[in-house]
Amino acid sequence: MGDLWTDLQLAAILFVFVYLVQWGIGTTGSRKVGILLAIIIVYLTIYQHFIVLVFVVIFFFGYAFFDQFEKLWSEGKL
């Protein structure tokens, strides 16, 4: 059984992989090519360099969080 950090990394990689498969299928129009594209992207950029995934998650989800936080702060709801 792996430690918590390894399990979290695996879960994050699988989540991004599923998202990339959907994106790849939609972009290419082919299920096989979309899956292959997702495998290549996940292996080259995320599996080998997990810190890239951390930055992407912080950028995309962090931006939405802080944008909403700033909006609530400026309206005086916080």
C-alpha atoms as a printed R data frame, in Angstrom:
   type eleno elety resid chain resno       x      y       z
1  ATOM     1    CA   MET     A     1   0.000  0.000   0.000
2  ATOM     2    CA   GLY     A     2   1.363  3.383  -0.980
3  ATOM     3    CA   ASP     A     3   1.613  6.425   1.164
4  ATOM     4    CA   LEU     A     4  -0.926  9.257   1.016
5  ATOM     5    CA   TRP     A     5   1.153 11.516  -1.261
6  ATOM     6    CA   THR     A     6   1.602  8.765  -3.879
7  ATOM     7    CA   ASP     A     7  -2.113  7.989  -3.815
8  ATOM     8    CA   LEU     A     8  -2.990 11.680  -4.232
9  ATOM     9    CA   GLN     A     9  -0.589 11.976  -7.158
10 ATOM    10    CA   LEU     A    10  -2.151  8.961  -8.841
11 ATOM    11    CA   ALA     A    11  -5.670 10.287  -8.314
12 ATOM    12    CA   ALA     A    12  -4.715 13.692  -9.738
13 ATOM    13    CA   ILE     A    13  -3.032 12.111 -12.766
14 ATOM    14    CA   LEU     A    14  -6.082  9.935 -13.447
15 ATOM    15    CA   PHE     A    15  -8.403 12.934 -13.149
16 ATOM    16    CA   VAL     A    16  -6.350 14.934 -15.635
17 ATOM    17    CA   PHE     A    17  -6.031 11.905 -17.913
18 ATOM    18    CA   VAL     A    18  -9.813 11.497 -18.149
19 ATOM    19    CA   TYR     A    19 -10.171 15.212 -18.883
20 ATOM    20    CA   LEU     A    20  -7.487 15.023 -21.575
21 ATOM    21    CA   VAL     A    21  -9.123 11.967 -23.159
22 ATOM    22    CA   GLN     A    22 -12.385 13.891 -23.508
23 ATOM    23    CA   TRP     A    23 -10.516 16.891 -24.897
24 ATOM    24    CA   GLY     A    24  -8.504 14.725 -27.305
25 ATOM    25    CA   ILE     A    25 -11.580 12.941 -28.626
26 ATOM    26    CA   GLY     A    26 -13.383 16.238 -29.115
27 ATOM    27    CA   THR     A    27 -10.395 17.849 -30.804
28 ATOM    28    CA   THR     A    28  -9.433 15.050 -33.170
29 ATOM    29    CA   GLY     A    29 -12.849 13.484 -33.726
30 ATOM    30    CA   SER     A    30 -11.339 10.020 -33.320
31 ATOM    31    CA   ARG     A    31 -11.514  7.974 -30.130
32 ATOM    32    CA   LYS     A    32  -8.230  6.089 -30.741
33 ATOM    33    CA   VAL     A    33  -6.250  9.203 -31.656
34 ATOM    34    CA   GLY     A    34  -7.743 11.122 -28.714
35 ATOM    35    CA   ILE     A    35  -6.758  8.407 -26.244
36 ATOM    36    CA   LEU     A    36  -3.262  8.172 -27.733
37 ATOM    37    CA   LEU     A    37  -2.863 11.943 -27.554
38 ATOM    38    CA   ALA     A    38  -3.964 11.951 -23.903
39 ATOM    39    CA   ILE     A    39  -1.539  9.146 -23.032
40 ATOM    40    CA   ILE     A    40   1.362 10.995 -24.644
41 ATOM    41    CA   ILE     A    41   0.535 14.297 -22.940
42 ATOM    42    CA   VAL     A    42   0.055 12.711 -19.522
43 ATOM    43    CA   TYR     A    43   3.239 10.665 -19.748
44 ATOM    44    CA   LEU     A    44   5.532 13.370 -21.094
45 ATOM    45    CA   THR     A    45   4.344 16.354 -19.093
46 ATOM    46    CA   ILE     A    46   2.579 15.125 -15.973
47 ATOM    47    CA   TYR     A    47   3.832 11.663 -15.059
48 ATOM    48    CA   GLN     A    48   7.478 12.581 -15.519
49 ATOM    49    CA   HIS     A    49   7.113 16.122 -14.134
50 ATOM    50    CA   PHE     A    50   4.333 16.095 -11.518
51 ATOM    51    CA   ILE     A    51   5.093 19.685 -10.514
52 ATOM    52    CA   VAL     A    52   3.641 20.772 -13.899
53 ATOM    53    CA   LEU     A    53   0.285 19.328 -12.838
54 ATOM    54    CA   VAL     A    54   0.489 21.169  -9.530
55 ATOM    55    CA   PHE     A    55   1.069 24.486 -11.309
56 ATOM    56    CA   VAL     A    56  -1.766 23.851 -13.790
57 ATOM    57    CA   VAL     A    57  -4.213 22.986 -11.001
58 ATOM    58    CA   ILE     A    58  -3.175 26.037  -8.979
59 ATOM    59    CA   PHE     A    59  -3.434 28.284 -12.036
60 ATOM    60    CA   PHE     A    60  -6.840 27.118 -13.264
61 ATOM    61    CA   PHE     A    61  -8.614 26.341 -10.002
62 ATOM    62    CA   GLY     A    62  -6.784 28.977  -8.004
63 ATOM    63    CA   TYR     A    63  -7.705 31.708 -10.471
64 ATOM    64    CA   ALA     A    64 -11.407 30.849 -10.288
65 ATOM    65    CA   PHE     A    65 -11.280 30.687  -6.496
66 ATOM    66    CA   PHE     A    66  -9.480 34.001  -6.052
67 ATOM    67    CA   ASP     A    67 -11.617 35.696  -8.709
68 ATOM    68    CA   GLN     A    68 -14.769 34.692  -6.826
69 ATOM    69    CA   PHE     A    69 -13.156 35.671  -3.511
70 ATOM    70    CA   GLU     A    70 -12.240 39.115  -4.865
71 ATOM    71    CA   LYS     A    71 -15.735 39.603  -6.257
72 ATOM    72    CA   LEU     A    72 -17.340 38.777  -2.890
73 ATOM    73    CA   TRP     A    73 -14.830 40.980  -1.079
74 ATOM    74    CA   SER     A    74 -15.531 43.991  -3.307
75 ATOM    75    CA   GLU     A    75 -19.302 43.559  -2.850
76 ATOM    76    CA   GLY     A    76 -18.849 43.542   0.920
77 ATOM    77    CA   LYS     A    77 -20.283 40.059   1.414
78 ATOM    78    CA   LEU     A    78 -17.215 38.830   3.319
